[in-house]
Amino acid sequence: MRERKSKKLAFFNDIYFGSQIFFPVLFTLLAFFLSSCQGKSKRVDIAISVKTNLEKAYLEKAEEFVLFPLDSLTPTFSWSIQYVPLDNELYYLNRSRNELNVFSLTEGIKTRKIKFQKEGAEGVGKISGFHVYEKDSILIVSNMKNWLHWVDSESNIIEKVILPKPEDKRILFPFINTFLPLVSDNSTFYFPFYPEGMWSQVDDFSEQNVSGIYNFKDDSYSLSGVTYPLDYYEEAKKEPIFSRLKVGENTVYSFFGDHHLYVTKDHKTYQKKVEIKSSLMQSFISFKDNMSMSEYLTYIAETSAYYGILHDPYRDVIYRFVALGYDLKPQDNVQVINRFPPKLSIQIIDAETFDFLGETQLDYGKHYWANSFVTTKGLYVSTASPLNENYSEDVLLFELFELDFK
């Protein structure tokens, strides 16, 4: 049995060095090593379609919850989780162990783990994300590697695909996580791109693509036509990261510092731009040029932002997690506030019409928004925040929120 402090150390290692987390520090550190800024865009953006605030839906915390006992090798947080309804199981990436932990919601326990080698004939590298098609067909993506692996439930490699490296385009390093799930059409994958350049020094992202397209049939790689919004810096200079998901024929983008949702069907242009502004959040805080790391951490901790979107296919709504802004106090641990924003709300949006249906504020400092999933019963949100007075390293606890209407 490991000492308890080892698990806590893993927590802070994942904050600083985890490659598949939403915590934006990692992406900014990478940006310092990427290439130069882009010029001004001459593209004309699409018209804004503002939907009526109907304010008729809300999330009600149910008495029911899901609780899994944990051993000392399983962390209380993961950036990549996926609920698989066929077996009523939750797949949970344990990055430090390079394995998938599988929890049964029916039994309330971890039933198995799928351990992966990093090197050798059966090596898949350091796992950064995954997508479960079915029990014996799992797609694995690896940290900063231009390859894909399909594996079975025993971690045996079924197929390996090495993505092309064209000289005239950026190398495509695919990644997948809870709030950037796999988006595909038949034989085509659309993997997300974050921008090149030193982000705090870039004045315009509107010509930078948000996804790379890989086609299995002809082993080709191209860039999508959709880019960052033309007016992304209009209100303030903000972190250029995003969440996205596929709903029917639509792929929906939600950007960190933008009140709108952007919708595309063809990945060439946005067909809709819908303003859905949180009524609870504070104003966006602007990036400073040439920020120190301390200033950057403070910026992320204090600014309001749209953190991620999840689709609820059973009720056909989209949940958007919102960080409402925070004033750092001298006693605060800025790294913890960054990953576990204490003031959160969840917007409820019609997944077909994109009408805004309502917004529910969560209890202060109680939830870890990035560990969330949807079942037939409703939305489950993890309580594994160190700010939660009931936080325990020995259990994985998800509270159930049920959708209701006034």
Backbone torsions as a table, in degrees:
resi	resn	phi	psi	omega
1	MET	NA	128.1	179.1
2	ARG	-75.6	157.4	175.0
3	GLU	-70.5	151.2	-178.2
4	ARG	-59.2	-34.5	-177.0
5	LYS	-64.0	-25.5	179.2
6	SER	-65.0	-36.7	178.7
7	LYS	-68.8	-38.2	177.6
8	LYS	-66.8	-38.7	177.8
9	LEU	-62.0	-39.2	177.5
10	ALA	-61.3	-35.2	178.7
11	PHE	-60.4	-48.8	-178.5
12	PHE	-73.7	-31.1	173.5
13	ASN	-61.9	-40.0	180.0
14	ASP	-67.6	-34.9	177.6
15	ILE	-62.0	-44.9	-175.3
16	TYR	-86.4	-34.2	-170.2
17	PHE	-118.8	-3.1	178.4
18	GLY	-66.8	130.4	-175.2
19	SER	-92.9	-11.1	-174.2
20	GLN	-121.5	48.0	179.5
21	ILE	-123.4	156.5	-179.2
22	PHE	-74.7	-22.5	-177.9
23	PHE	-49.8	114.7	-164.8
24	PRO	-72.0	-11.3	-178.9
25	VAL	-56.2	-40.4	-178.3
26	LEU	-59.0	-46.1	-176.5
27	PHE	-66.4	-34.9	177.5
28	THR	-68.5	-40.3	177.0
29	LEU	-61.0	-41.0	176.9
30	LEU	-64.2	-36.5	-176.6
31	ALA	-63.4	-28.0	179.0
32	PHE	-64.4	-19.6	-178.5
33	PHE	-103.4	1.3	-177.4
34	LEU	-95.6	179.4	-168.8
35	SER	-83.2	-171.3	-164.7
36	SER	-74.6	174.5	-175.5
37	CYS	-74.6	163.0	177.3
38	GLN	-96.6	160.2	177.6
39	GLY	-84.5	-178.8	-179.1
40	LYS	-68.4	141.9	179.8
41	SER	-85.6	145.9	174.2
42	LYS	-110.6	7.4	-178.6
43	ARG	-72.8	144.9	175.7
44	VAL	-94.2	124.2	-177.8
45	ASP	-77.2	162.5	-178.8
46	ILE	-77.0	162.8	179.6
47	ALA	-70.3	149.6	179.0
48	ILE	-82.5	134.0	174.7
49	SER	-112.0	105.7	-176.2
50	VAL	-94.4	122.7	-179.2
51	LYS	-91.5	153.6	179.9
52	THR	-70.0	137.0	174.6
53	ASN	-79.1	101.6	-174.0
54	LEU	-83.5	-24.2	175.9
55	GLU	45.4	54.2	-177.6
56	LYS	-124.1	-7.7	-178.5
57	ALA	-115.6	151.7	175.9
58	TYR	-154.1	165.2	178.3
59	LEU	-106.4	126.5	-178.7
60	GLU	-108.8	126.1	179.0
61	LYS	-70.3	124.1	-178.2
62	ALA	-87.5	165.8	175.9
63	GLU	-74.1	-23.5	-177.7
64	GLU	-78.4	149.2	176.0
65	PHE	-151.3	169.5	176.0
66	VAL	-116.6	129.9	-179.1
67	LEU	-132.6	128.6	176.5
68	PHE	-120.7	125.8	171.6
69	PRO	-64.6	143.5	-179.3
70	LEU	-117.6	146.7	169.4
71	ASP	-90.1	177.6	-174.2
72	SER	-72.3	-10.4	-177.9
73	LEU	-98.0	-3.0	-178.1
74	THR	-109.5	119.9	-178.9
75	PRO	-73.6	162.2	-180.0
76	THR	-85.9	4.9	-178.5
77	PHE	-143.9	152.1	173.9
78	SER	-155.0	145.2	177.7
79	TRP	-85.3	-23.2	-179.5
80	SER	-114.5	110.0	172.8
81	ILE	-134.5	153.2	178.6
82	GLN	-148.6	128.1	174.4
83	TYR	-87.1	131.0	179.3
84	VAL	-113.7	104.1	-171.3
85	PRO	-65.8	-30.0	-175.7
86	LEU	-56.3	-41.8	-178.8
87	ASP	-107.9	4.9	-178.0
88	ASN	53.0	50.3	-176.6
89	GLU	-124.8	152.5	176.1
90	LEU	-114.3	118.3	175.3
91	TYR	-91.2	136.8	-165.5
92	TYR	-140.8	115.4	-177.5
93	LEU	-76.7	122.2	173.3
94	ASN	-104.2	93.7	-172.0
95	ARG	-66.0	-40.1	-176.4
96	SER	-63.9	-26.6	179.6
97	ARG	-101.8	-3.1	-177.2
98	ASN	52.6	52.5	-177.3
99	GLU	-148.6	160.4	171.3
100	LEU	-101.6	125.7	173.0
101	ASN	-96.2	134.3	-177.2
102	VAL	-115.1	121.0	-179.0
103	PHE	-110.6	136.5	176.6
104	SER	-94.7	120.0	176.0
105	LEU	-71.2	-24.7	178.9
106	THR	-70.5	-44.2	-176.7
107	GLU	-92.8	-20.0	-179.4
108	GLY	73.2	28.3	-179.0
109	ILE	-142.4	164.5	169.8
110	LYS	-79.5	119.4	-174.3
111	THR	-92.3	-26.6	-179.2
112	ARG	-166.7	169.4	173.5
113	LYS	-135.3	147.6	178.7
114	ILE	-114.4	105.4	-174.9
115	LYS	-92.8	135.0	-177.2
116	PHE	-118.2	139.4	171.9
117	GLN	-78.2	147.7	177.3
118	LYS	-86.8	-32.9	-175.3
119	GLU	-130.5	172.0	178.7
120	GLY	90.9	-172.7	-175.5
121	ALA	-60.9	-33.9	179.7
122	GLU	-104.0	15.6	-178.1
123	GLY	-77.8	140.9	178.8
124	VAL	-120.9	8.3	-176.4
125	GLY	79.5	-165.8	178.3
126	LYS	-88.0	115.4	-173.6
127	ILE	-67.4	133.5	176.5
128	SER	-118.4	-12.6	179.3
129	GLY	-174.3	171.8	-176.7
130	PHE	-160.4	165.4	171.1
131	HIS	-144.5	124.7	179.5
132	VAL	-92.3	114.9	171.8
133	TYR	-80.8	-49.7	175.0
134	GLU	-158.2	178.3	-170.3
135	LYS	-54.5	-39.8	-177.5
136	ASP	-109.6	26.9	175.4
137	SER	-146.1	94.8	-175.8
138	ILE	-124.7	128.0	176.7
139	LEU	-89.5	129.9	179.9
140	ILE	-116.9	131.6	170.9
141	VAL	-115.6	150.5	-171.1
142	SER	-124.0	153.3	-174.3
143	ASN	-61.3	118.0	175.8
144	MET	53.8	39.4	176.4
145	LYS	-125.1	138.9	-179.5
146	ASN	-93.5	51.4	178.0
147	TRP	-140.4	162.8	177.0
148	LEU	-128.5	143.8	174.8
149	HIS	-126.5	134.9	167.3
150	TRP	-102.8	129.1	-176.2
151	VAL	-130.4	165.0	174.8
152	ASP	-100.8	-172.6	-175.0
153	SER	-72.0	-7.8	177.0
154	GLU	-106.4	12.0	179.4
155	SER	72.4	12.1	175.2
156	ASN	-73.0	135.4	-179.3
157	ILE	-77.4	122.4	176.9
158	ILE	-88.2	-41.7	-178.6
159	GLU	-155.7	145.8	174.3
160	LYS	-125.6	133.2	178.1
161	VAL	-123.1	125.7	174.8
162	ILE	-98.7	121.7	-177.2
163	LEU	-75.3	146.6	-178.3
164	PRO	-66.8	157.4	177.9
165	LYS	-122.0	77.7	-179.0
166	PRO	-66.5	144.5	-177.1
167	GLU	-69.6	-26.3	-173.8
168	ASP	-96.9	6.6	-178.5
169	LYS	-135.3	161.3	174.5
170	ARG	-64.1	147.6	174.6
171	ILE	-65.9	134.7	-178.9
172	LEU	-90.8	107.1	173.2
173	PHE	-102.1	98.3	-175.5
174	PRO	-66.6	142.4	170.4
175	PHE	-145.0	152.7	-175.5
176	ILE	-139.2	138.5	169.8
177	ASN	-152.4	-173.6	-174.1
178	THR	-57.2	-40.4	-175.5
179	PHE	-105.0	6.1	167.8
180	LEU	-133.0	64.2	-176.4
181	PRO	-69.7	169.0	-179.7
182	LEU	-61.2	130.2	173.0
183	VAL	-118.2	121.9	-176.1
184	SER	-148.0	156.4	173.8
185	ASP	-135.8	111.4	178.9
186	ASN	52.7	-108.4	-176.4
187	SER	-99.9	14.6	-174.5
188	THR	-118.1	132.9	173.7
189	PHE	-109.4	143.4	176.4
190	TYR	-118.4	103.8	-177.5
191	PHE	-99.2	139.6	-174.8
192	PRO	-71.6	148.7	174.8
193	PHE	-119.5	133.7	164.1
194	TYR	-97.9	158.2	-168.6
195	PRO	-73.7	156.7	172.6
196	GLU	-82.4	166.5	176.3
197	GLY	96.1	164.8	174.5
198	MET	-79.9	107.0	-163.9
199	TRP	-55.0	-42.1	-177.1
200	SER	-69.1	-12.1	-179.1
201	GLN	-106.8	-1.8	-179.3
202	VAL	-87.7	129.8	-178.1
203	ASP	-94.2	-13.9	-175.9
204	ASP	-156.5	120.6	178.5
205	PHE	-102.5	2.7	-165.0
206	SER	-70.7	-7.4	175.1
207	GLU	-108.2	7.9	179.6
208	GLN	-96.7	128.4	-176.5
209	ASN	-70.8	150.7	179.2
210	VAL	-103.9	-0.3	175.0
211	SER	-158.0	151.3	171.4
212	GLY	-107.4	146.0	-173.9
213	ILE	-112.5	125.3	176.5
214	TYR	-117.1	126.3	179.6
215	ASN	-107.9	121.1	-176.5
216	PHE	-72.7	-30.4	-174.3
217	LYS	-62.6	-45.6	-177.5
218	ASP	-114.4	10.8	177.9
219	ASP	54.6	44.0	-177.7
220	SER	-109.6	157.2	-178.9
221	TYR	-135.0	129.7	178.9
222	SER	-142.9	174.3	178.5
223	LEU	-101.7	142.9	176.1
224	SER	-72.1	165.0	178.4
225	GLY	-85.6	-17.2	-177.0
226	VAL	-81.1	139.2	-174.8
227	THR	-130.1	-175.5	172.5
228	TYR	-65.7	151.3	-179.5
229	PRO	-59.3	144.5	-178.8
230	LEU	-60.2	-35.5	-175.1
231	ASP	-106.8	29.0	-174.0
232	TYR	-59.5	-31.4	-179.0
233	TYR	-96.2	10.8	-173.2
234	GLU	-63.0	-46.6	-178.3
235	GLU	-81.9	-36.9	178.7
236	ALA	-167.6	160.9	177.4
237	LYS	-84.3	113.6	-166.1
238	LYS	-126.2	165.0	178.6
239	GLU	-59.5	126.3	-174.7
240	PRO	-91.3	59.7	176.6
241	ILE	-121.0	166.3	-172.0
242	PHE	-155.0	166.7	170.7
243	SER	-121.2	155.5	178.5
244	ARG	-155.6	162.5	177.5
245	LEU	-159.9	166.2	178.1
246	LYS	-109.2	131.0	176.8
247	VAL	-128.9	107.3	-176.0
248	GLY	61.9	-126.0	178.7
249	GLU	-87.0	-7.5	-175.4
250	ASN	-95.3	141.1	165.4
251	THR	-108.9	126.7	-171.9
252	VAL	-111.6	130.2	178.3
253	TYR	-111.4	137.6	172.8
254	SER	-127.8	118.6	-176.2
255	PHE	-96.1	147.1	-175.2
256	PHE	-48.9	-44.1	-175.1
257	GLY	-119.1	43.6	-176.9
258	ASP	-142.5	130.3	-178.4
259	HIS	-73.4	-12.5	-173.1
260	HIS	-91.9	158.2	161.1
261	LEU	-103.7	141.9	-179.9
262	TYR	-116.8	132.1	-171.6
263	VAL	-123.4	130.0	176.2
264	THR	-132.0	144.7	173.3
265	LYS	-105.2	-32.2	-172.7
266	ASP	-107.9	-2.4	-178.7
267	HIS	61.3	18.7	176.1
268	LYS	-106.3	-35.6	179.8
269	THR	-155.2	161.7	175.1
270	TYR	-82.7	130.1	176.9
271	GLN	-90.5	-22.7	179.4
272	LYS	-138.5	147.3	172.0
273	LYS	-137.1	109.8	-170.1
274	VAL	-117.1	121.2	179.3
275	GLU	-80.1	121.9	178.3
276	ILE	-135.9	80.5	-173.3
277	LYS	-85.3	133.0	175.8
278	SER	-68.6	133.1	177.7
279	SER	-85.5	-4.4	-175.9
280	LEU	-104.8	-20.6	-173.0
281	MET	-79.6	155.5	171.0
282	GLN	-81.1	179.9	179.5
283	SER	-71.3	155.7	173.2
284	PHE	-66.5	143.1	173.7
285	ILE	-96.0	140.2	-175.6
286	SER	-85.1	140.7	168.6
287	PHE	-55.4	145.1	167.6
288	LYS	-101.8	144.4	175.4
289	ASP	-67.6	138.9	176.2
290	ASN	55.9	45.4	178.2
291	MET	-65.1	144.3	168.5
292	SER	-75.1	166.1	179.2
293	MET	-62.6	-37.6	178.1
294	SER	-62.3	-42.4	178.7
295	GLU	-66.7	-37.2	179.7
296	TYR	-65.9	-44.9	178.8
297	LEU	-59.9	-40.1	177.9
298	THR	-65.1	-42.3	178.6
299	TYR	-57.6	-49.1	-178.4
300	ILE	-64.9	-38.8	-178.3
301	ALA	-67.3	-32.9	-171.0
302	GLU	-98.8	-25.1	-174.3
303	THR	-75.3	148.4	167.9
304	SER	-73.2	152.3	-178.4
305	ALA	-166.5	157.7	172.1
306	TYR	-97.9	114.6	-168.7
307	TYR	-89.9	-37.3	-177.0
308	GLY	-174.9	156.8	179.0
309	ILE	-122.2	141.9	176.2
310	LEU	-128.5	140.7	176.7
311	HIS	-94.8	133.9	172.2
312	ASP	-105.3	97.8	-175.6
313	PRO	-72.0	-17.5	-177.3
314	TYR	-81.1	-27.1	178.3
315	ARG	-117.3	-0.4	177.4
316	ASP	53.7	50.9	173.8
317	VAL	-130.0	163.4	174.2
318	ILE	-112.6	133.9	173.3
319	TYR	-101.2	128.7	176.4
320	ARG	-118.1	121.1	-179.6
321	PHE	-83.7	131.6	-174.3
322	VAL	-123.3	126.4	168.8
323	ALA	-86.1	123.3	-168.3
324	LEU	-89.0	1.8	-178.1
325	GLY	97.3	151.4	-174.2
326	TYR	-155.4	142.2	175.3
327	ASP	-102.0	110.3	-179.0
328	LEU	-61.6	140.1	176.5
329	LYS	-109.7	156.5	-177.0
330	PRO	-56.1	-32.4	-177.3
331	GLN	-83.6	-5.9	-176.8
332	ASP	-72.1	144.3	169.0
333	ASN	-89.6	108.8	-171.3
334	VAL	-63.7	-32.6	179.0
335	GLN	-65.7	-40.0	179.3
336	VAL	-68.0	-43.4	178.8
337	ILE	-61.2	-36.3	178.2
338	ASN	-60.6	-48.0	-174.6
339	ARG	-83.3	-29.6	-176.1
340	PHE	-122.8	69.6	-178.9
341	PRO	-56.2	127.7	-173.4
342	PRO	-75.9	-23.0	-178.1
343	LYS	-109.8	107.5	-174.8
344	LEU	-131.5	150.2	168.8
345	SER	-136.0	167.7	177.0
346	ILE	-128.0	119.6	173.6
347	GLN	-83.1	149.1	178.4
348	ILE	-118.5	123.1	-171.2
349	ILE	-131.2	134.3	176.5
350	ASP	-64.2	124.5	-174.1
351	ALA	-76.0	-13.2	179.4
352	GLU	-99.6	-47.4	-176.7
353	THR	-96.4	-17.2	-175.4
354	PHE	64.5	25.1	170.2
355	ASP	-69.7	141.8	175.0
356	PHE	-81.4	121.8	-174.2
357	LEU	-102.6	-22.7	-179.8
358	GLY	163.4	176.5	-178.8
359	GLU	-148.5	133.8	-178.4
360	THR	-122.3	127.4	177.5
361	GLN	-87.6	134.6	179.9
362	LEU	-85.0	162.8	177.1
363	ASP	-61.5	143.5	-175.1
364	TYR	-61.6	125.7	171.1
365	GLY	64.3	22.2	-172.2
366	LYS	-104.6	-21.9	-168.2
367	HIS	-121.5	153.2	169.9
368	TYR	-108.3	100.5	-170.3
369	TRP	-60.4	-33.0	-173.1
370	ALA	-73.1	-13.8	172.9
371	ASN	-103.4	83.1	-179.0
372	SER	-137.2	148.9	176.5
373	PHE	-155.6	165.5	-173.9
374	VAL	-121.5	137.2	172.1
375	THR	-129.5	-174.6	177.9
376	THR	-62.4	-23.1	-177.7
377	LYS	-82.1	-27.7	-178.9
378	GLY	150.0	-156.6	-177.4
379	LEU	-97.9	125.2	176.1
380	TYR	-103.7	130.7	179.8
381	VAL	-126.5	131.6	-178.1
382	SER	-67.5	146.2	174.3
383	THR	-102.5	15.5	-174.2
384	ALA	-82.2	56.2	173.4
385	SER	-105.0	130.8	176.6
386	PRO	-60.9	-16.1	177.5
387	LEU	-79.3	-13.8	180.0
388	ASN	-78.0	124.8	-177.6
389	GLU	-63.6	-19.1	178.8
390	ASN	-100.5	12.0	-178.7
391	TYR	-61.8	135.4	177.9
392	SER	-137.5	138.9	176.2
393	GLU	-80.5	-3.1	-174.8
394	ASP	-97.5	-5.8	-179.2
395	VAL	-140.4	154.9	171.2
396	LEU	-112.6	111.5	-172.4
397	LEU	-119.5	129.6	177.1
398	PHE	-120.1	126.3	173.9
399	GLU	-87.1	144.7	180.0
400	LEU	-96.1	129.7	173.1
401	PHE	-115.7	128.2	-179.1
402	GLU	-102.9	138.4	178.1
403	LEU	-78.4	130.3	178.3
404	ASP	-139.0	167.6	-176.9
405	PHE	-129.4	143.6	179.1
406	LYS	-73.6	NA	NA
